Amino acid sequence: MKVLVVGSGGREHTIVWKLSQSTRVDQIFCAPGNAGIQSLAECVDIKATDIEGLVAFAKENSIDLTIIGMDDPLMLGVVNVFEKEGLKVFGPTKEAAIIEGSKAFSKDLMKKYNIPTAGYEVFTDADEAIEYLKSSTYPVVLKADGLALGKGVLICESYEEALEGINTIMVDKKFGDAGDKLVIEEFMTGREVSVLAFCDGDHIIPMTSAQDHKRAKDNDEGLNTGGMGTFSPSPFYTDKVHEFCEKHIYQASIDAMKSEGRPFTGILFVGLMLTPEGPKVLEYNARFGDPEAQVVLPRMENDLVDVVEACIEGRLNEIELKFTDDAAVCVVLASDGYPLNYDKGFEIKGLDWFDTQENYHCFHAGTANKDGKIVTNGGRVLGVVAKGEDLKTARKNAYKAVENVSFDNKYYRSDIGKSIE
């Protein structure tokens, strides 16, 4: 079969890599792809948000299955258009993708259906939000309502900091229209855990757990980013926690979306906070996490095509997900200055080291081809992944692999997974 993957980052490279292992897949295309993806798939010069272009390509090339990796096309309704044209596509409709597209919607959904989450208020007026801050308990969390590349969440330690945050989001519009509406949320303490789950509208099957490192610098300091590294599984996600989440969060979320007339088919990403009072939902995403996919998919034993088709056809309950007993760690190599200002165009050396290694992967995110060389082309450049018999070994292996890759302005956190030791 012919498969098209939509997106250009490390998540999409991981999806393409996983698809390349399927005996059912004959040819893979990726739109627009990146320099690493093109070794496994034919990259097509179509933007992920060019829905008409994607549909036309899928028709002209008799694509059997399209997997949407990125959030933007989902919010624009790419799945609705593909389905209308009779094309098989994996991802939530525009109506269901709102669970990520609007934090206010998702918070209201959780409140209505008693899904555990932090207390919150929603504001469309900056002055009203500022007035609310005067009686708030600190720290407090500010969230831009819409998509902000994983950077629209501010943790504010004081009233002055929160005031500055409101000006940044609602007045200065740093995140554009995403800041038209603001969620002010109580600050939760505990361990953060990410769980990705396959959904078919009625059923939901969680994958193995992962843990992300959002902050740019060591010791969880610096600005929020799209993710600086991950590890899987999380030792803090115990059987007891899983049992609670299956009963009170996962199935409850899918049932709630169906009750709202927005059945969810695709990948539901559930960001959890393991608080002293029990697990609570931090956020939902409507697609594979990045860089969570980079540590979860290499541990999944199932053929991805089999699971995806079961979701689309409403028979996910027939699938038994299987994961290896080992662990995986991903260290993101970024351009120094990310997530703010950084330079591009530096040659990346040492990538061929991975060609001869088992249980090591280098998933490209911000890379491009220039004059026959692979160069940096984004803030997050590569995701270096290593597996091991346990998390400590996988972490050691990941940092060993990092030493084999070099480029000017290379930057990475040195403490990914350190909390597990």
Rosetta blueprint (number, residue, H / E / L):
1 M L
2 K E
3 V E
4 L E
5 V E
6 V E
7 G E
8 S L
9 G L
10 G H
11 R H
12 E H
13 H H
14 T H
15 I H
16 V H
17 W H
18 K H
19 L H
20 S L
21 Q L
22 S L
23 T L
24 R L
25 V L
26 D L
27 Q E
28 I E
29 F E
30 C E
31 A E
32 P E
33 G L
34 N L
35 A L
36 G L
37 I H
38 Q H
39 S H
40 L L
41 A L
42 E E
43 C E
44 V L
45 D L
46 I L
47 K L
48 A L
49 T L
50 D L
51 I H
52 E H
53 G H
54 L H
55 V H
56 A H
57 F H
58 A H
59 K H
60 E H
61 N L
62 S L
63 I L
64 D L
65 L E
66 T E
67 I E
68 I E
69 G L
70 M L
71 D H
72 D H
73 P H
74 L H
75 M H
76 L L
77 G L
78 V H
79 V H
80 N H
81 V H
82 F H
83 E H
84 K H
85 E L
86 G L
87 L L
88 K L
89 V E
90 F E
91 G L
92 P L
93 T L
94 K H
95 E H
96 A H
97 A H
98 I H
99 I H
100 E H
101 G H
102 S L
103 K H
104 A H
105 F H
106 S H
107 K H
108 D H
109 L H
110 M H
111 K H
112 K H
113 Y L
114 N L
115 I L
116 P L
117 T E
118 A L
119 G L
120 Y E
121 E E
122 V E
123 F E
124 T L
125 D L
126 A H
127 D H
128 E H
129 A H
130 I H
131 E H
132 Y H
133 L H
134 K L
135 S L
136 S L
137 T L
138 Y L
139 P L
140 V E
141 V E
142 L E
143 K E
144 A E
145 D L
146 G L
147 L L
148 A L
149 L L
150 G L
151 K L
152 G L
153 V E
154 L E
155 I E
156 C E
157 E L
158 S L
159 Y H
160 E H
161 E H
162 A H
163 L H
164 E H
165 G H
166 I H
167 N H
168 T H
169 I H
170 M H
171 V H
172 D L
173 K L
174 K L
175 F L
176 G H
177 D H
178 A H
179 G H
180 D L
181 K L
182 L E
183 V E
184 I E
185 E E
186 E E
187 F L
188 M L
189 T L
190 G L
191 R E
192 E E
193 V E
194 S E
195 V E
196 L E
197 A E
198 F E
199 C E
200 D E
201 G L
202 D L
203 H L
204 I E
205 I E
206 P E
207 M E
208 T E
209 S E
210 A E
211 Q E
212 D E
213 H L
214 K L
215 R E
216 A E
217 K E
218 D H
219 N H
220 D H
221 E E
222 G E
223 L E
224 N E
225 T L
226 G L
227 G L
228 M L
229 G E
230 T E
231 F E
232 S E
233 P L
234 S L
235 P L
236 F L
237 Y L
238 T L
239 D H
240 K H
241 V H
242 H H
243 E H
244 F H
245 C H
246 E H
247 K H
248 H H
249 I H
250 Y H
251 Q H
252 A H
253 S H
254 I H
255 D H
256 A H
257 M H
258 K H
259 S H
260 E L
261 G L
262 R L
263 P L
264 F L
265 T E
266 G E
267 I E
268 L E
269 F E
270 V E
271 G E
272 L E
273 M E
274 L E
275 T E
276 P L
277 E L
278 G E
279 P E
280 K E
281 V E
282 L E
283 E E
284 Y E
285 N E
286 A L
287 R L
288 F L
289 G L
290 D L
291 P L
292 E L
293 A H
294 Q H
295 V H
296 V H
297 L H
298 P H
299 R H
300 M E
301 E L
302 N L
303 D L
304 L H
305 V H
306 D H
307 V H
308 V H
309 E H
310 A H
311 C H
312 I H
313 E L
314 G L
315 R L
316 L H
317 N H
318 E H
319 I L
320 E L
321 L L
322 K L
323 F E
324 T L
325 D L
326 D L
327 A E
328 A E
329 V E
330 C E
331 V E
332 V E
333 L E
334 A E
335 S E
336 D L
337 G L
338 Y L
339 P L
340 L L
341 N L
342 Y L
343 D L
344 K L
345 G L
346 F L
347 E E
348 I L
349 K E
350 G L
351 L H
352 D H
353 W H
354 F H
355 D H
356 T H
357 Q L
358 E L
359 N L
360 Y E
361 H E
362 C E
363 F E
364 H E
365 A L
366 G L
367 T E
368 A E
369 N E
370 K E
371 D L
372 G L
373 K E
374 I E
375 V E
376 T E
377 N L
378 G L
379 G L
380 R E
381 V E
382 L E
383 G E
384 V E
385 V E
386 A E
387 K E
388 G E
389 E L
390 D L
391 L H
392 K H
393 T H
394 A H
395 R H
396 K H
397 N H
398 A H
399 Y H
400 K H
401 A H
402 V H
403 E L
404 N L
405 V L
406 S E
407 F L
408 D L
409 N L
410 K E
411 Y E
412 Y L
413 R L
414 S L
415 D L
416 I L
417 G L
418 K H
419 S H
420 I H
421 E L
